[in-house]
Amino acid sequence: MTDGTHENLDRLLQSGSIKLGRAQRDRLDWLVGQYGAPTLDGAGEARRSGVIILKEPPSGAAAELFYRSLTPGCAVVIPTSENPGFDFLKSKLTEFGTVGPCGAEGPHELWWGGIGWSKFLTAADASTDRPRIVSCYPRGGDATAAFALRHSLERFDLACHIEPIETEFGDRVLCFEKAEFMVRMWNKYREPLLFVEAGAVLREAPLLPSFLGCDVALHKWNRWEVSARTLYLGRTDRAEMLLRSWQQLAASYPAIWEGYLLDQAWSLTSSQVPLDTVWLPRSYHALKGDLGAMRATILHGEQTTTLDLGPDPGFAGIARAARRAGRTGPRDAFMVMTSKAETGTGIAVILRDVAASDAGAVAATVEAVTCAYAADCGGYGRLELSLCAWQDDVGAAREAAALARYRILEIAPGQRIANDFFASHAANEAVMTARHLFP
């Protein structure tokens, strides 16, 4: 980006009162460099190219008109995409990625998408950034599948590490075994890692994730179930945080299917740091027999199973809608902030009625809560902020907070949040405790 383009973008964001963290701004700068000049709320305008930043979720009819006005030369950026009001528009677009919130500096999730992957796939072919392909399979098992993967790599001149590992079962690798293998690879090599399940073959060089420069790249099966068969990790602290969270969860819950644990590691990491995630196209997770198998970059030989991808009916009901929109669900904290307070006490703030409220009011309330906590945490060592569209969501968030033994505060969009919000509630709680102890 030129200095002039950078200044124009600064003015555009200021005019829309759009608050971005550093990682989110870096992604937006990159998109402007790829697509061209940005505009704000371009609904109804025919655009051949450029970045369109949306502040307000369009209605059903307006979303349809907006979608029809776009071309593959346009990118759509939603800087407050945690709001479920944007879900309908997202469902019509190709989801490229998300960048998680980062405290008071950038208290929203940024979503970016467009019309198809063709622009990026073409550009990635010329990329000089190349990942190391890693894979593992049970020691003593059939090595034919691993040989096929290694053979398919030869014509792309890609570095690889494919090895047999000790496993609990001779016919498969469990989640904790795969996660431990990935941690070893992370410690052993310095370049980005792309895990590909043994049994898959590469039809094209898988350069898209490294070209996009993300922290992590995943594929969502059925648009919501996270798969661990294709997993890219960039060489960033945030990628390492996700990897180690996945390893810890897998070690703690070895019987849980790997897609769920990777999903939970993603949700946990995204709530704490601005994780730059790319949601890989189906060509990076194609199956033999798919209609698009001939155009696949990574072609997996085995059909999906419940062991790999679920589905857990209970989890589906909670997470499906949110994951399809690239966001966390009500049971998971949208954002986690910590303070230097010595107390281990946590507080859960539940923002209710998000779906029925004005998007600007929701965004302003999120910003007010995070700014208040940054200004005066009130002695609370940890803040977990949850966004709830419906009353059932509020119940799920309350249950999760109660299990963690957090103080629970429920607020509404547009509610005034003063800088002493947390200190005031802590003082009130202390008074109530004193009255209980000394009636």
C-alpha positions as CSV (number, residue, x, y, z in Angstrom):
1,M,0.0,0.0,0.0
2,T,1.2,3.5,-0.8
3,D,1.2,6.2,1.9
4,G,-1.8,7.9,0.2
5,T,-3.8,4.7,0.2
6,H,-3.0,4.1,3.8
7,E,-4.1,7.6,4.8
8,N,-7.3,7.2,2.7
9,L,-8.1,4.0,4.6
10,D,-7.4,5.7,7.9
11,R,-9.9,8.4,7.1
12,L,-12.5,5.9,5.9
13,L,-12.3,3.9,9.1
14,Q,-12.5,7.1,11.2
15,S,-15.5,8.3,9.3
16,G,-17.3,5.1,10.1
17,S,-16.1,4.9,13.7
18,I,-14.6,1.5,12.9
19,K,-12.3,0.1,15.5
20,L,-9.7,-2.5,14.4
21,G,-6.8,-4.1,16.2
22,R,-3.4,-4.4,14.7
23,A,-3.9,-7.9,13.2
24,Q,-7.3,-6.9,11.8
25,R,-5.9,-3.8,10.2
26,D,-3.0,-5.8,8.7
27,R,-5.5,-8.2,7.1
28,L,-7.5,-5.2,5.8
29,D,-4.4,-3.5,4.4
30,W,-3.5,-6.8,2.6
31,L,-7.0,-7.0,1.1
32,V,-6.8,-3.4,-0.2
33,G,-3.5,-4.3,-1.7
34,Q,-5.0,-7.3,-3.5
35,Y,-8.4,-5.8,-4.5
36,G,-8.1,-2.1,-4.7
37,A,-9.7,1.0,-3.1
38,P,-12.1,0.4,-0.2
39,T,-15.6,1.9,0.2
40,L,-17.9,1.9,3.2
41,D,-21.4,0.3,3.0
42,G,-21.6,-0.2,-0.7
43,A,-25.0,-1.8,-0.8
44,G,-26.9,-1.3,-4.0
45,E,-23.8,-0.1,-5.9
46,A,-22.4,-2.2,-8.8
47,R,-18.7,-2.8,-8.2
48,R,-16.2,-4.3,-10.5
49,S,-13.4,-4.4,-7.9
50,G,-12.3,-3.1,-4.5
51,V,-13.0,-3.8,-0.9
52,I,-16.4,-3.1,0.5
53,I,-16.7,-2.6,4.3
54,L,-20.1,-3.2,5.7
55,K,-21.1,-1.7,9.1
56,E,-24.8,-2.6,9.1
57,P,-26.3,-6.0,8.2
58,P,-28.6,-5.7,5.1
59,S,-32.1,-7.0,5.2
60,G,-33.0,-10.1,3.1
61,A,-33.9,-8.3,0.0
62,A,-31.0,-5.8,0.3
63,A,-28.6,-8.6,0.9
64,E,-29.7,-10.3,-2.3
65,L,-29.3,-7.1,-4.3
66,F,-25.9,-6.5,-2.8
67,Y,-24.8,-10.1,-3.5
68,R,-25.9,-9.8,-7.2
69,S,-23.9,-6.5,-7.5
70,L,-20.6,-8.2,-6.7
71,T,-18.0,-9.7,-9.0
72,P,-15.0,-11.9,-8.2
73,G,-12.9,-8.7,-8.2
74,C,-14.7,-7.6,-5.0
75,A,-13.9,-8.4,-1.4
76,V,-16.4,-7.9,1.4
77,V,-15.2,-7.1,4.9
78,I,-17.5,-7.1,8.0
79,P,-15.6,-5.5,10.9
80,T,-18.3,-6.4,13.5
81,S,-19.1,-9.9,12.2
82,E,-19.8,-11.3,15.7
83,N,-23.3,-10.0,15.2
84,P,-25.6,-12.8,13.9
85,G,-27.5,-10.2,11.9
86,F,-24.8,-10.6,9.2
87,D,-25.3,-14.4,9.0
88,F,-27.7,-14.4,6.1
89,L,-25.4,-12.3,3.9
90,K,-22.4,-14.5,4.9
91,S,-24.3,-17.6,3.8
92,K,-24.5,-16.2,0.2
93,L,-20.9,-15.3,0.0
94,T,-17.7,-17.4,-0.1
95,E,-16.1,-17.2,3.3
96,F,-12.4,-16.6,3.1
97,G,-11.5,-16.0,6.7
98,T,-11.8,-14.3,10.1
99,V,-9.6,-12.4,12.5
100,G,-10.6,-12.7,16.1
101,P,-11.1,-9.8,18.6
102,C,-8.2,-8.4,20.6
103,G,-9.4,-6.7,23.8
104,A,-10.2,-3.0,24.0
105,E,-7.9,-2.3,21.0
106,G,-10.0,-4.3,18.6
107,P,-13.0,-5.6,20.3
108,H,-14.8,-7.1,17.3
109,E,-14.3,-10.1,15.0
110,L,-13.4,-9.2,11.4
111,W,-14.9,-11.4,8.6
112,W,-13.8,-11.3,5.0
113,G,-15.3,-13.0,2.0
114,G,-16.2,-12.6,-1.6
115,I,-17.4,-14.4,-4.8
116,G,-15.4,-17.6,-5.2
117,W,-11.8,-18.5,-4.7
118,S,-10.5,-18.1,-8.3
119,K,-8.6,-14.8,-7.7
120,F,-6.6,-16.2,-4.8
121,L,-6.1,-19.7,-6.3
122,T,-4.6,-18.1,-9.4
123,A,-2.3,-15.8,-7.4
124,A,-1.2,-18.6,-5.1
125,D,0.2,-20.6,-8.0
126,A,3.0,-18.0,-8.3
127,S,3.7,-17.9,-4.5
128,T,7.2,-18.5,-3.3
129,D,6.1,-19.2,0.3
130,R,6.0,-22.9,0.6
131,P,4.9,-25.0,3.6
132,R,6.4,-28.3,4.8
133,I,4.0,-31.1,4.3
134,V,3.8,-33.4,7.4
135,S,1.8,-36.6,8.0
136,C,1.9,-39.7,10.2
137,Y,0.4,-43.2,10.2
138,P,0.4,-46.1,12.7
139,R,3.7,-47.9,13.0
140,G,3.4,-51.5,11.9
141,G,0.3,-50.6,9.8
142,D,-0.1,-50.5,6.1
143,A,2.3,-47.9,4.7
144,T,0.7,-47.9,1.2
145,A,-1.3,-44.8,1.9
146,A,1.7,-42.9,3.2
147,F,3.7,-43.9,0.2
148,A,1.0,-42.6,-2.2
149,L,1.1,-39.2,-0.4
150,R,4.9,-39.0,-0.6
151,H,4.8,-40.0,-4.2
152,S,2.3,-37.3,-5.1
153,L,4.6,-34.7,-3.4
154,E,7.6,-35.4,-5.6
155,R,6.5,-33.4,-8.6
156,F,5.9,-30.3,-6.6
157,D,9.3,-30.2,-5.0
158,L,7.8,-29.6,-1.5
159,A,9.7,-30.4,1.7
160,C,7.9,-33.1,3.7
161,H,8.1,-35.2,6.8
162,I,6.0,-38.4,6.8
163,E,6.7,-41.0,9.5
164,P,5.1,-44.0,11.3
165,I,4.3,-43.3,14.9
166,E,3.4,-45.5,17.9
167,T,-0.3,-45.6,18.3
168,E,-2.8,-47.1,20.7
169,F,-4.6,-48.8,17.8
170,G,-2.9,-50.4,14.8
171,D,-5.4,-49.1,12.2
172,R,-5.7,-45.4,13.1
173,V,-4.2,-42.4,14.7
174,L,-6.1,-40.9,17.6
175,C,-6.5,-37.2,18.2
176,F,-4.0,-36.9,21.0
177,E,-1.4,-38.8,19.0
178,K,-1.9,-36.6,16.0
179,A,-1.7,-33.4,18.1
180,E,1.5,-34.7,19.8
181,F,3.0,-35.4,16.4
182,M,2.2,-31.9,15.2
183,V,3.8,-30.4,18.3
184,R,7.0,-32.4,17.6
185,M,7.0,-31.1,14.0
186,W,6.4,-27.6,15.2
187,N,9.5,-27.8,17.4
188,K,11.6,-29.6,14.8
189,Y,11.0,-27.3,11.8
190,R,10.9,-23.5,11.2
191,E,8.7,-23.2,8.2
192,P,4.9,-23.2,8.1
193,L,3.4,-26.7,8.5
194,L,0.6,-28.3,6.4
195,F,-0.7,-31.5,7.9
196,V,-2.3,-33.8,5.3
197,E,-3.9,-37.1,6.4
198,A,-2.0,-40.2,5.2
199,G,-4.1,-41.7,2.4
200,A,-4.6,-38.4,0.7
201,V,-2.8,-37.3,-2.5
202,L,-1.9,-33.9,-3.8
203,R,-3.2,-33.0,-7.3
204,E,-1.8,-29.4,-7.1
205,A,0.8,-27.6,-5.0
206,P,-1.1,-26.5,-1.8
207,L,0.2,-22.9,-1.7
208,L,-3.0,-21.1,-0.9
209,P,-2.6,-20.9,3.0
210,S,1.0,-19.7,2.9
211,F,0.1,-17.1,0.1
212,L,-2.7,-15.7,2.3
213,G,-0.3,-15.4,5.2
214,C,-2.7,-16.6,7.9
215,D,-2.1,-18.0,11.4
216,V,-4.2,-21.1,10.7
217,A,-6.1,-22.6,7.8
218,L,-8.9,-25.2,8.3
219,H,-11.7,-26.7,6.3
220,K,-15.3,-26.8,7.6
221,W,-17.1,-29.9,6.5
222,N,-20.7,-29.2,5.7
223,R,-19.7,-25.5,6.2
224,W,-19.5,-26.0,10.0
225,E,-17.7,-29.2,11.2
226,V,-14.0,-28.5,11.6
227,S,-11.8,-31.2,10.1
228,A,-8.3,-32.2,11.2
229,R,-7.5,-34.0,8.0
230,T,-6.1,-30.8,6.4
231,L,-4.5,-28.3,8.8
232,Y,-2.2,-25.4,8.1
233,L,-0.2,-23.7,10.8
234,G,1.8,-20.5,10.1
235,R,4.9,-19.7,12.0
236,T,3.2,-17.3,14.5
237,D,2.7,-17.2,18.3
238,R,-1.1,-17.4,17.7
239,A,-0.8,-20.5,15.6
240,E,1.3,-22.1,18.3
241,M,-1.3,-21.2,20.9
242,L,-4.0,-23.0,19.0
243,L,-1.8,-26.0,18.5
244,R,-0.9,-26.3,22.2
245,S,-4.6,-25.8,23.2
246,W,-5.5,-28.6,20.8
247,Q,-2.8,-30.8,22.3
248,Q,-4.0,-30.1,25.9
249,L,-7.7,-30.8,25.1
250,A,-6.8,-34.0,23.2
251,A,-4.7,-35.2,26.1
252,S,-7.6,-34.4,28.6
253,Y,-10.3,-35.9,26.5
254,P,-8.8,-38.8,24.4
255,A,-12.2,-40.3,23.6
256,I,-13.7,-37.2,22.0
257,W,-13.6,-37.0,18.2
258,E,-10.8,-34.8,16.8
259,G,-12.9,-32.4,14.8
260,Y,-14.7,-31.3,18.0
261,L,-11.5,-30.8,19.9
262,L,-9.9,-28.8,17.1
263,D,-13.1,-26.7,17.0
264,Q,-12.9,-26.0,20.7
265,A,-9.2,-25.1,20.5
266,W,-10.0,-22.7,17.7
267,S,-12.9,-21.1,19.7
268,L,-10.8,-20.8,22.8
269,T,-7.8,-19.3,21.0
270,S,-9.9,-16.9,18.9
271,S,-11.5,-15.5,22.1
272,Q,-8.1,-14.7,23.6
273,V,-6.0,-13.5,20.7
274,P,-6.7,-12.1,17.2
275,L,-6.3,-15.4,15.4
276,D,-6.1,-14.9,11.7
277,T,-8.0,-17.9,10.3
278,V,-8.5,-18.9,6.7
279,W,-11.4,-21.3,6.0
280,L,-10.1,-23.5,3.2
281,P,-12.2,-24.3,0.1
282,R,-13.5,-27.8,-0.6
283,S,-10.6,-28.3,-3.1
284,Y,-8.3,-28.7,-0.1
285,H,-10.5,-31.4,1.5
286,A,-12.0,-33.2,-1.5
287,L,-13.0,-36.8,-1.3
288,K,-12.8,-39.4,-4.0
289,G,-16.1,-39.5,-5.8
290,D,-16.8,-35.8,-5.2
291,L,-18.1,-33.9,-8.2
292,G,-15.2,-31.6,-7.9
293,A,-12.5,-34.3,-7.3
294,M,-10.8,-33.6,-10.7
295,R,-10.2,-30.0,-9.6
296,A,-9.0,-31.0,-6.1
297,T,-5.7,-29.7,-4.6
298,I,-5.8,-32.3,-1.8
299,L,-7.8,-35.4,-2.5
300,H,-8.6,-37.6,0.5
301,G,-9.1,-41.3,-0.1
302,E,-11.4,-42.2,2.8
303,Q,-14.9,-41.2,3.3
304,T,-15.7,-39.2,6.4
305,T,-16.8,-41.0,9.6
306,T,-18.3,-40.0,12.9
307,L,-14.8,-40.6,14.4
308,D,-13.4,-37.9,12.2
309,L,-16.0,-35.2,11.9
310,G,-18.9,-36.0,14.3
311,P,-21.7,-35.3,14.2
312,D,-22.6,-35.0,17.9
313,P,-26.3,-34.0,17.9
314,G,-25.9,-31.9,21.0
315,F,-22.9,-30.0,19.7
316,A,-24.6,-29.5,16.3
317,G,-27.5,-27.7,17.9
318,I,-25.3,-25.3,19.7
319,A,-22.6,-24.6,17.2
320,R,-23.9,-25.2,13.7
321,A,-25.4,-21.8,12.9
322,A,-22.4,-19.9,14.5
323,R,-19.7,-21.9,12.8
324,R,-21.4,-21.5,9.4
325,A,-21.0,-17.8,10.0
326,G,-17.4,-18.2,11.2
327,R,-18.1,-17.1,14.8
328,T,-18.2,-18.5,18.2
329,G,-21.5,-19.7,19.7
330,P,-23.3,-18.5,22.9
331,R,-21.8,-21.3,25.1
332,D,-18.3,-20.1,24.2
333,A,-17.0,-16.7,25.2
334,F,-16.8,-14.3,22.3
335,M,-13.9,-12.5,23.9
336,V,-11.7,-13.1,26.9
337,M,-9.7,-10.4,28.6
338,T,-7.4,-10.7,31.6
339,S,-6.0,-8.2,34.0
340,K,-3.1,-7.9,36.4
341,A,-5.4,-8.3,39.4
342,E,-4.0,-10.8,41.8
343,T,-7.4,-12.3,42.5
344,G,-8.4,-15.3,40.5
345,T,-12.1,-14.1,40.4
346,G,-13.6,-14.0,37.0
347,I,-16.7,-12.2,35.7
348,A,-18.9,-13.2,32.8
349,V,-20.8,-10.4,31.0
350,I,-23.7,-11.6,28.9
351,L,-24.9,-9.3,26.2
352,R,-28.5,-10.4,25.4
353,D,-31.0,-9.6,22.6
354,V,-28.2,-9.2,20.1
355,A,-30.3,-10.4,17.1
356,A,-33.2,-8.0,17.9
357,S,-31.1,-4.9,18.4
358,D,-29.5,-2.3,16.2
359,A,-26.1,-3.4,15.0
360,G,-24.5,-0.1,16.0
361,A,-25.9,-0.4,19.5
362,V,-24.5,-3.9,19.9
363,A,-21.1,-2.8,18.6
364,A,-21.0,0.2,20.9
365,T,-21.9,-1.8,23.9
366,V,-19.1,-4.3,23.2
367,E,-16.6,-1.5,22.9
368,A,-17.9,0.1,26.1
369,V,-17.6,-3.1,28.1
370,T,-14.0,-3.8,26.9
371,C,-12.9,-0.2,27.4
372,A,-14.4,-0.2,31.0
373,Y,-12.6,-3.4,31.9
374,A,-9.3,-2.1,30.4
375,A,-9.8,1.2,32.4
376,D,-10.7,-0.5,35.8
377,C,-11.1,-4.2,36.1
378,G,-12.7,-3.9,39.5
379,G,-10.3,-6.6,40.8
380,Y,-11.6,-9.2,38.4
381,G,-8.7,-11.2,37.0
382,R,-10.7,-12.4,33.9
383,L,-13.5,-11.1,31.8
384,E,-15.5,-13.4,29.5
385,L,-17.9,-11.6,27.2
386,S,-20.7,-13.6,25.5
387,L,-23.1,-12.4,22.8
388,C,-26.5,-14.0,22.9
389,A,-29.2,-13.7,20.2
390,W,-32.0,-15.5,22.0
391,Q,-33.1,-16.3,25.5
392,D,-32.0,-20.0,25.1
393,D,-28.5,-18.6,24.3
394,V,-28.6,-16.6,27.6
395,G,-29.3,-19.8,29.5
396,A,-26.4,-21.7,27.9
397,A,-24.0,-18.8,28.6
398,R,-25.2,-18.5,32.2
399,E,-24.8,-22.3,32.7
400,A,-21.2,-22.1,31.4
401,A,-20.3,-19.1,33.6
402,A,-21.8,-20.8,36.7
403,L,-19.7,-23.9,36.0
404,A,-16.6,-21.7,36.0
405,R,-17.9,-20.0,39.2
406,Y,-17.8,-16.6,37.6
407,R,-19.7,-13.5,38.7
408,I,-22.5,-13.1,36.1
409,L,-23.7,-9.8,34.8
410,E,-26.4,-9.6,32.1
411,I,-26.7,-6.4,30.0
412,A,-28.6,-5.2,27.0
413,P,-27.4,-3.4,23.8
414,G,-27.4,0.4,24.3
415,Q,-27.1,0.2,28.1
416,R,-24.8,2.8,29.5
417,I,-21.5,1.3,30.6
418,A,-19.4,3.7,32.6
419,N,-15.6,3.4,33.1
420,D,-16.2,2.3,36.7
421,F,-18.7,-0.4,35.6
422,F,-16.7,-3.3,37.0
423,A,-15.4,-1.5,40.0
424,S,-19.0,-0.5,40.9
425,H,-20.3,-4.0,40.6
426,A,-17.3,-5.3,42.7
427,A,-18.1,-2.8,45.4
428,N,-21.8,-3.7,45.4
429,E,-20.9,-7.4,45.6
430,A,-18.6,-6.7,48.6
431,V,-21.4,-4.8,50.4
432,M,-23.9,-7.7,49.7
433,T,-21.3,-10.2,51.0
434,A,-20.8,-8.1,54.2
435,R,-24.5,-7.9,54.8
436,H,-24.8,-11.6,54.4
437,L,-21.9,-12.3,56.9
438,F,-22.9,-9.6,59.4
439,P,-26.7,-9.1,59.2
